[in-house]
């Protein structure tokens, strides 16, 4: 793992973070997206990142990582506030607390780098519409970095036989987050991404050499 990640984790630890960070999240987050930092670094080496949005940014590890590589402008979204005020102020993060599936984000720009780790499996609604919203926010040559559990390891959730049975968000104002809503196979993710007008450019697994979490780099078609 890039040593810069550990430096950032220490910075977050000292930033008066949400209590979950030091109690739990710092210890487990690398298990989810360990291969994504290198993907971001390689992309930035070839196409310097000027803007980065993290959808579900939690305490901000990958958001700050991208900034320290590129000095890019930062934006973050969360359904509940987790990013510390110290981090928001220090890095001038355009931070919004909202439900990305149901609410308008009001960003009037596109982003070279969009990060979406451990969010996909929490979507309450058919994910195609939400992924189309993500695509609209992605710059023409941009990259979306996504991590999500592999159903073959984590097991199927019995709520739906297929993701296609999930409702669309019309008529809903709120649904509580009670954990994972659906866990996907790689073929299901490929189908959803294609229906949203994108495709997978790179695929890896986290932790390295396991198939526990998909770590994906996604581009526009």
C-alpha positions, 0 to 999 in steps of 0.5 A: 500500500502507498505510504501516502495513505497511512500519512493521510490516515494519521492526519484524519485521526488528528482532525477530530474525525467522526467517532467511527473512524478511530473506533472502527473504520480506519482499521477496515477501510483498506480491505475495501479499496486497496487497489484503487489508490494505484489506479488513481495514481496511474491515471493522474500520471497520464491525465492530471486530475483537476477536479475530484468528487467522492460520493459517499466520502466517509472520512475522506481518505481517498479524497485527500489522497487524490488531492495530495497527488494532483492538488485538485479541487475537491467535492464530497457527498454523504448521506450523513455527515462524517467528514470532519470540519477541520478537513472540510476547512483545510482543503476547501471541500465542497461538501454536501449532505444529501441522498444522491439517489433521491436528491439533486446535487446541484453541481454545475461542473464535471469531475475528472475523478469520481470515487464511489467506494462501498456505496453501490451495495447500499443503493435502495433503488434500481441502480441504472438511473443513479449510475446515469447521474454519475455519468453526467458528472464525469468529464469526457476523459474522466475515471470513476473508481468503484468498490463493492462486495463480490456476491460470490464471497459475501453471499446473496441477500434474499430481498430480491431475486435480481437487481432488476426487481429493485424499485425506481425512486419515483414517489419515494422521499426517504428509505432508511439505510439498514445495510446492504440492499443487494450484492452483485456479481461482476456480470451484473455490474457490467450490465448495469454500467453498460446500461448507464453508458459506461464500461469497465476499464480496469478490474482488480480485487481487494484485498490484493489477490482475493475476490472479496471486493471488486475494485473497478476503474470505469470510463464513459463509452 
